[in-house]
Amino acid sequence: MRDRNRSARSHDQPFSTTRGREIDCEQVHVLDLKEGRIVRHEAVRDDVTMLQQLGVFPPSPAVALRMAAWKVGGRAARAAEEVTRRAAEAASSV
């Protein structure tokens, strides 16, 4: 499945400078179906273009320092573990 997302930013985001401007990015999704259910999903997305259009890439020096501190301090790993745990819980409840 090929998807092209276009939207106008009509709400404020704390990190975004794109209010009212159009965002346009493409994605390709590959779905494996078994007995009418999705059993595997892979995606190829143009995240760099999307982040540039959102106004957050490249990050400012202050944001880059915060990101580095988040990674070095272990917060990134803890957040990834939490997301993985929640995804497993959600998957087991289906």
Helices and strands as residue ranges (DSSP letters): E 2-8, E 22-34, E 37-45, H 47-54, H 61-72, H 75-92
